[in-house]
């Protein structure tokens, strides 16, 4: 009986030790990701920054997997004269990184929709003006317009979500795991010049 009690305690200790070790590794990984994210070394001198709400882990993992896509993106934003850049589309790395430049008017929230993508990450940057953007986990979205594979977009409804006012100091990143709702008007700032970079996810 005494031996069984000792063995049971040993089993509990081993399990606890394994769990604590696993938790410690996860904690260390999160610290690594946070240091990388806030250190901004990946921007290589670009003076706009990812919004604090960005999924840091997914960003970090994708950058490690495809640094050339991110480096091309940040180089473009760092070295291009965005003031004189005409509206249009520009390929940076073939179809892996495509820039879309637009100017226009934002819309009342009721005239905007939640959208999602499966193939591309959206980097959305408001160069001039201000815009509200919504973000929510893709699992919280109810599809209303089925996903179109040729356009890499589908639409839906989200109950709730988080909203952020974006301007020229920072950019948003929306991954396939994120539903997002762009182009929402901010009072007194309805005209914008916007840069959207489509970065291939896989």
Phi and psi in degrees as GROMACS dihedral restraints (atoms count N, CA, C in turn):
[ dihedral_restraints ]
;  ai    aj    ak    al  type     phi  dphi    fc
    3     4     5     6     1   -63.3    20    10
    4     5     6     7     1   -40.9    20    10
    6     7     8     9     1   -63.3    20    10
    7     8     9    10     1   -41.4    20    10
    9    10    11    12     1   -61.6    20    10
   10    11    12    13     1   -38.9    20    10
   12    13    14    15     1   -64.7    20    10
   13    14    15    16     1   -42.1    20    10
   15    16    17    18     1   -63.4    20    10
   16    17    18    19     1   -44.7    20    10
   18    19    20    21     1   -63.9    20    10
   19    20    21    22     1   -38.6    20    10
   21    22    23    24     1   -64.2    20    10
   22    23    24    25     1   -42.7    20    10
   24    25    26    27     1   -63.3    20    10
   25    26    27    28     1   -39.9    20    10
   27    28    29    30     1   -63.7    20    10
   28    29    30    31     1   -40.4    20    10
   30    31    32    33     1   -64.6    20    10
   31    32    33    34     1   -42.3    20    10
   33    34    35    36     1   -63.0    20    10
   34    35    36    37     1   -43.2    20    10
   36    37    38    39     1   -63.7    20    10
   37    38    39    40     1   -41.4    20    10
   39    40    41    42     1   -64.5    20    10
   40    41    42    43     1   -43.8    20    10
   42    43    44    45     1   -64.8    20    10
   43    44    45    46     1   -43.4    20    10
   45    46    47    48     1   -62.5    20    10
   46    47    48    49     1   -42.5    20    10
   48    49    50    51     1   -62.8    20    10
   49    50    51    52     1   -40.3    20    10
   51    52    53    54     1   -64.2    20    10
   52    53    54    55     1   -44.2    20    10
   54    55    56    57     1   -63.8    20    10
   55    56    57    58     1   -44.1    20    10
   57    58    59    60     1   -64.3    20    10
   58    59    60    61     1   -38.9    20    10
   60    61    62    63     1   -64.8    20    10
   61    62    63    64     1   -41.2    20    10
   63    64    65    66     1   -65.0    20    10
   64    65    66    67     1   -43.4    20    10
   66    67    68    69     1   -62.6    20    10
   67    68    69    70     1   -38.6    20    10
   69    70    71    72     1   -65.6    20    10
   70    71    72    73     1   -40.5    20    10
   72    73    74    75     1   -63.2    20    10
   73    74    75    76     1   -41.9    20    10
   75    76    77    78     1   -64.6    20    10
   76    77    78    79     1   -39.5    20    10
   78    79    80    81     1   -64.0    20    10
   79    80    81    82     1   -43.5    20    10
   81    82    83    84     1   -64.4    20    10
   82    83    84    85     1   -39.0    20    10
   84    85    86    87     1   -64.6    20    10
   85    86    87    88     1   -42.0    20    10
   87    88    89    90     1   -63.6    20    10
   88    89    90    91     1   -37.9    20    10
   90    91    92    93     1   -63.8    20    10
   91    92    93    94     1   -40.4    20    10
   93    94    95    96     1   -61.5    20    10
   94    95    96    97     1   -45.9    20    10
   96    97    98    99     1   -62.6    20    10
   97    98    99   100     1   -44.6    20    10
   99   100   101   102     1   -63.5    20    10
  100   101   102   103     1   -41.7    20    10
  102   103   104   105     1   -63.1    20    10
  103   104   105   106     1   -42.0    20    10
  105   106   107   108     1   -63.8    20    10
  106   107   108   109     1   -46.4    20    10
  108   109   110   111     1   -63.1    20    10
  109   110   111   112     1   -48.2    20    10
  111   112   113   114     1   -80.6    20    10
  112   113   114   115     1   -18.5    20    10
  114   115   116   117     1   -76.0    20    10
  115   116   117   118     1   -24.0    20    10
  117   118   119   120     1    61.4    20    10
  118   119   120   121     1    20.8    20    10
  120   121   122   123     1   -62.2    20    10
  121   122   123   124     1   -29.9    20    10
  123   124   125   126     1   -66.7    20    10
  124   125   126   127     1   -19.1    20    10
  126   127   128   129     1   -79.7    20    10
  127   128   129   130     1   -20.7    20    10
  129   130   131   132     1    50.3    20    10
  130   131   132   133     1    46.0    20    10
  132   133   134   135     1    99.1    20    10
  133   134   135   136     1    -7.6    20    10
  135   136   137   138     1   -63.7    20    10
  136   137   138   139     1   133.1    20    10
  138   139   140   141     1  -102.9    20    10
  139   140   141   142     1    22.2    20    10
  141   142   143   144     1  -115.4    20    10
  142   143   144   145     1   154.4    20    10
  144   145   146   147     1  -130.9    20    10
  145   146   147   148     1   153.1    20    10
  147   148   149   150     1   -64.0    20    10
  148   149   150   151     1   139.6    20    10
  150   151   152   153     1   -61.4    20    10
  151   152   153   154     1   147.5    20    10
  153   154   155   156     1   -63.3    20    10
  154   155   156   157     1   -18.9    20    10
  156   157   158   159     1   -81.9    20    10
  157   158   159   160     1    -6.2    20    10
  159   160   161   162     1   -59.7    20    10
  160   161   162   163     1   143.9    20    10
  162   163   164   165     1   -69.7    20    10
  163   164   165   166     1    98.2    20    10
  165   166   167   168     1   -65.7    20    10
  166   167   168   169     1   -41.0    20    10
  168   169   170   171     1   -64.9    20    10
  169   170   171   172     1   -47.2    20    10
  171   172   173   174     1   -64.2    20    10
  172   173   174   175     1   -41.0    20    10
  174   175   176   177     1   -59.7    20    10
  175   176   177   178     1   -49.6    20    10
  177   178   179   180     1   -59.0    20    10
  178   179   180   181     1   -47.9    20    10
  180   181   182   183     1   -64.4    20    10
  181   182   183   184     1   -40.7    20    10
  183   184   185   186     1   -70.8    20    10
  184   185   186   187     1   -36.6    20    10
  186   187   188   189     1   -63.4    20    10
  187   188   189   190     1   -41.4    20    10
  189   190   191   192     1   -63.2    20    10
  190   191   192   193     1   -34.1    20    10
  192   193   194   195     1   -78.8    20    10
  193   194   195   196     1   -38.3    20    10
  195   196   197   198     1  -133.9    20    10
  196   197   198   199     1    62.6    20    10
  198   199   200   201     1   -61.5    20    10
  199   200   201   202     1   -30.7    20    10
  201   202   203   204     1   -63.9    20    10
  202   203   204   205     1   -32.0    20    10
  204   205   206   207     1   -70.9    20    10
  205   206   207   208     1   -43.1    20    10
  207   208   209   210     1   -71.3    20    10
  208   209   210   211     1   -39.4    20    10
  210   211   212   213     1   -62.7    20    10
  211   212   213   214     1   -40.1    20    10
  213   214   215   216     1   -64.7    20    10
  214   215   216   217     1   -39.9    20    10
  216   217   218   219     1   -63.3    20    10
  217   218   219   220     1   -50.9    20    10
  219   220   221   222     1   -71.1    20    10
  220   221   222   223     1   -31.9    20    10
  222   223   224   225     1   -63.0    20    10
  223   224   225   226     1   -43.1    20    10
  225   226   227   228     1   -60.6    20    10
  226   227   228   229     1   -48.1    20    10
  228   229   230   231     1   -67.9    20    10
  229   230   231   232     1   -29.8    20    10
  231   232   233   234     1   -77.9    20    10
  232   233   234   235     1   -37.8    20    10
  234   235   236   237     1  -107.0    20    10
  235   236   237   238     1    -9.8    20    10
  237   238   239   240     1   -89.2    20    10
  238   239   240   241     1   139.3    20    10
  240   241   242   243     1   -78.8    20    10
  241   242   243   244     1    96.5    20    10
  243   244   245   246     1   -71.8    20    10
  244   245   246   247     1   -21.0    20    10
  246   247   248   249     1   -60.9    20    10
  247   248   249   250     1   -44.2    20    10
  249   250   251   252     1   -97.8    20    10
  250   251   252   253     1    -0.1    20    10
  252   253   254   255     1   -70.3    20    10
  253   254   255   256     1   119.2    20    10
  255   256   257   258     1   -69.8    20    10
  256   257   258   259     1   156.4    20    10
  258   259   260   261     1   -58.8    20    10
  259   260   261   262     1   137.7    20    10
  261   262   263   264     1   152.9    20    10
  262   263   264   265     1  -171.9    20    10
  264   265   266   267     1  -116.4    20    10
  265   266   267   268     1   143.3    20    10
  267   268   269   270     1  -137.4    20    10
  268   269   270   271     1   126.7    20    10
  270   271   272   273     1   -89.9    20    10
  271   272   273   274     1   128.9    20    10
  273   274   275   276     1   -99.7    20    10
  274   275   276   277     1   -43.2    20    10
  276   277   278   279     1  -132.0    20    10
  277   278   279   280     1    68.8    20    10
  279   280   281   282     1    57.6    20    10
  280   281   282   283     1  -130.2    20    10
  282   283   284   285     1   -92.0    20    10
  283   284   285   286     1     2.6    20    10
  285   286   287   288     1   -79.6    20    10
  286   287   288   289     1   -30.3    20    10
  288   289   290   291     1  -139.7    20    10
  289   290   291   292     1   115.4    20    10
  291   292   293   294     1  -128.6    20    10
  292   293   294   295     1   129.8    20    10
  294   295   296   297     1  -100.5    20    10
  295   296   297   298     1   135.0    20    10
  297   298   299   300     1  -121.6    20    10
  298   299   300   301     1   122.6    20    10
  300   301   302   303     1  -109.1    20    10
  301   302   303   304     1   128.3    20    10
  303   304   305   306     1  -137.1    20    10
  304   305   306   307     1   154.6    20    10
  306   307   308   309     1  -131.2    20    10
  307   308   309   310     1   140.0    20    10
  309   310   311   312     1   176.8    20    10
  310   311   312   313     1  -162.9    20    10
  312   313   314   315     1  -112.7    20    10
  313   314   315   316     1   131.5    20    10
  315   316   317   318     1   -72.3    20    10
  316   317   318   319     1   168.9    20    10
  318   319   320   321     1  -126.1    20    10
  319   320   321   322     1   157.2    20    10
  321   322   323   324     1   -57.4    20    10
  322   323   324   325     1   150.4    20    10
  324   325   326   327     1   -54.3    20    10
  325   326   327   328     1   -38.9    20    10
  327   328   329   330     1   -64.9    20    10
  328   329   330   331     1   -16.4    20    10
  330   331   332   333     1  -100.1    20    10
  331   332   333   334     1     9.9    20    10
  333   334   335   336     1  -112.8    20    10
  334   335   336   337     1   164.2    20    10
  336   337   338   339     1  -132.8    20    10
  337   338   339   340     1   152.8    20    10
  339   340   341   342     1   -75.4    20    10
  340   341   342   343     1   137.4    20    10
  342   343   344   345     1  -133.4    20    10
  343   344   345   346     1   167.1    20    10
  345   346   347   348     1  -150.8    20    10
  346   347   348   349     1   156.7    20    10
  348   349   350   351     1  -130.1    20    10
  349   350   351   352     1   156.9    20    10
  351   352   353   354     1  -116.8    20    10
  352   353   354   355     1   -27.5    20    10
  354   355   356   357     1   -99.5    20    10
  355   356   357   358     1   -27.1    20    10
  357   358   359   360     1  -128.3    20    10
  358   359   360   361     1   149.0    20    10
  360   361   362   363     1   -87.6    20    10
  361   362   363   364     1   141.8    20    10
  363   364   365   366     1  -101.2    20    10
  364   365   366   367     1   120.7    20    10
  366   367   368   369     1   -99.2    20    10
  367   368   369   370     1   118.5    20    10
  369   370   371   372     1  -117.3    20    10
  370   371   372   373     1   123.4    20    10
  372   373   374   375     1  -131.3    20    10
  373   374   375   376     1   122.7    20    10
  375   376   377   378     1   -90.3    20    10
  376   377   378   379     1   103.5    20    10
  378   379   380   381     1   -75.7    20    10
  379   380   381   382     1   -40.9    20    10
  381   382   383   384     1  -131.8    20    10
  382   383   384   385     1   135.7    20    10
  384   385   386   387     1    94.0    20    10
  385   386   387   388     1  -163.8    20    10
  387   388   389   390     1  -142.2    20    10
  388   389   390   391     1   151.3    20    10
  390   391   392   393     1  -150.3    20    10
  391   392   393   394     1   144.5    20    10
  393   394   395   396     1   -93.4    20    10
  394   395   396   397     1   137.9    20    10
  396   397   398   399     1  -129.4    20    10
  397   398   399   400     1   138.4    20    10
  399   400   401   402     1  -101.3    20    10
  400   401   402   403     1   151.1    20    10
  402   403   404   405     1  -142.7    20    10
  403   404   405   406     1   142.4    20    10
  405   406   407   408     1  -157.8    20    10
  406   407   408   409     1   153.0    20    10
  408   409   410   411     1   -60.2    20    10
  409   410   411   412     1   141.5    20    10
  411   412   413   414     1   -59.4    20    10
  412   413   414   415     1   -28.9    20    10
  414   415   416   417     1   -66.6    20    10
  415   416   417   418     1   -17.1    20    10
  417   418   419   420     1   -90.2    20    10
  418   419   420   421     1    -1.5    20    10
  420   421   422   423     1   -92.7    20    10
  421   422   423   424     1   133.9    20    10
  423   424   425   426     1  -101.0    20    10
  424   425   426   427     1   118.1    20    10
  426   427   428   429     1   -68.5    20    10
  427   428   429   430     1   130.4    20    10
  429   430   431   432     1  -113.0    20    10
  430   431   432   433     1   -30.8    20    10
  432   433   434   435     1  -123.3    20    10
  433   434   435   436     1   114.8    20    10
  435   436   437   438     1   -56.6    20    10
  436   437   438   439     1   152.4    20    10
  438   439   440   441     1   -59.4    20    10
  439   440   441   442     1   131.7    20    10
  441   442   443   444     1  -104.1    20    10
  442   443   444   445     1   110.1    20    10
  444   445   446   447     1   -64.4    20    10
  445   446   447   448     1   -33.6    20    10
  447   448   449   450     1   -71.6    20    10
  448   449   450   451     1   -29.7    20    10
  450   451   452   453     1  -103.1    20    10
  451   452   453   454     1    -6.9    20    10
  453   454   455   456     1    52.9    20    10
  454   455   456   457     1    51.7    20    10
  456   457   458   459     1  -155.1    20    10
  457   458   459   460     1   144.2    20    10
  459   460   461   462     1  -140.0    20    10
  460   461   462   463     1   166.1    20    10
  462   463   464   465     1  -130.8    20    10
  463   464   465   466     1   158.2    20    10
  465   466   467   468     1  -167.3    20    10
  466   467   468   469     1  -168.2    20    10
  468   469   470   471     1  -120.2    20    10
  469   470   471   472     1   145.0    20    10
  471   472   473   474     1  -130.3    20    10
  472   473   474   475     1   130.4    20    10
  474   475   476   477     1   -88.1    20    10
  475   476   477   478     1   106.6    20    10
  477   478   479   480     1   103.5    20    10
  478   479   480   481     1  -130.4    20    10
  480   481   482   483     1    92.4    20    10
  481   482   483   484     1   167.7    20    10
  483   484   485   486     1  -113.0    20    10
  484   485   486   487     1   145.9    20    10
  486   487   488   489     1  -124.4    20    10
  487   488   489   490     1   140.5    20    10
  489   490   491   492     1  -134.9    20    10
  490   491   492   493     1   135.3    20    10
  492   493   494   495     1   -87.3    20    10
  493   494   495   496     1   121.5    20    10
  495   496   497   498     1  -112.1    20    10
  496   497   498   499     1   140.3    20    10
  498   499   500   501     1  -145.2    20    10
  499   500   501   502     1  -160.9    20    10
  501   502   503   504     1   -75.1    20    10
  502   503   504   505     1    -3.5    20    10
  504   505   506   507     1   -83.0    20    10
  505   506   507   508     1   -19.6    20    10
  507   508   509   510     1  -149.4    20    10
  508   509   510   511     1   167.1    20    10
  510   511   512   513     1  -128.2    20    10
  511   512   513   514     1   157.6    20    10
  513   514   515   516     1  -102.8    20    10
  514   515   516   517     1   151.1    20    10
  516   517   518   519     1  -122.8    20    10
  517   518   519   520     1   125.9    20    10
  519   520   521   522     1  -118.3    20    10
  520   521   522   523     1   119.1    20    10
  522   523   524   525     1   -95.5    20    10
  523   524   525   526     1   168.8    20    10
  525   526   527   528     1   -57.0    20    10
  526   527   528   529     1   -19.0    20    10
  528   529   530   531     1   -81.6    20    10
  529   530   531   532     1    -2.4    20    10
  531   532   533   534     1  -114.7    20    10
  532   533   534   535     1   126.5    20    10
  534   535   536   537     1   -81.9    20    10
  535   536   537   538     1   148.0    20    10
  537   538   539   540     1  -145.4    20    10
  538   539   540   541     1   156.3    20    10
  540   541   542   543     1  -132.9    20    10
  541   542   543   544     1    90.9    20    10
  543   544   545   546     1   -89.5    20    10
  544   545   546   547     1   178.9    20    10
  546   547   548   549     1    70.4    20    10
  547   548   549   550     1    23.7    20    10
  549   550   551   552     1   -85.5    20    10
  550   551   552   553     1   131.4    20    10
  552   553   554   555     1   -68.2    20    10
  553   554   555   556     1   142.7    20    10
  555   556   557   558     1  -111.0    20    10
  556   557   558   559     1   129.8    20    10
  558   559   560   561     1   -51.5    20    10
  559   560   561   562     1   128.3    20    10
  561   562   563   564     1    82.8    20    10
  562   563   564   565     1     0.1    20    10
  564   565   566   567     1  -139.4    20    10
  565   566   567   568     1    65.4    20    10
  567   568   569   570     1   -92.7    20    10
  568   569   570   571     1   -15.0    20    10
  570   571   572   573     1  -101.5    20    10
  571   572   573   574     1   128.6    20    10
  573   574   575   576     1  -133.8    20    10
  574   575   576   577     1   155.5    20    10
  576   577   578   579     1  -115.1    20    10
  577   578   579   580     1   123.6    20    10
  579   580   581   582     1  -126.3    20    10
  580   581   582   583     1   139.1    20    10
  582   583   584   585     1  -113.7    20    10
  583   584   585   586     1   120.7    20    10
  585   586   587   588     1  -117.1    20    10
  586   587   588   589     1   123.5    20    10
  588   589   590   591     1  -107.8    20    10
  589   590   591   592     1   122.5    20    10
  591   592   593   594     1   -93.8    20    10
  592   593   594   595     1   116.9    20    10
  594   595   596   597     1  -115.2    20    10
  595   596   597   598     1   120.6    20    10
  597   598   599   600     1   -58.9    20    10
  598   599   600   601     1   133.3    20    10
  600   601   602   603     1   -80.1    20    10
  601   602   603   604     1   -48.3    20    10
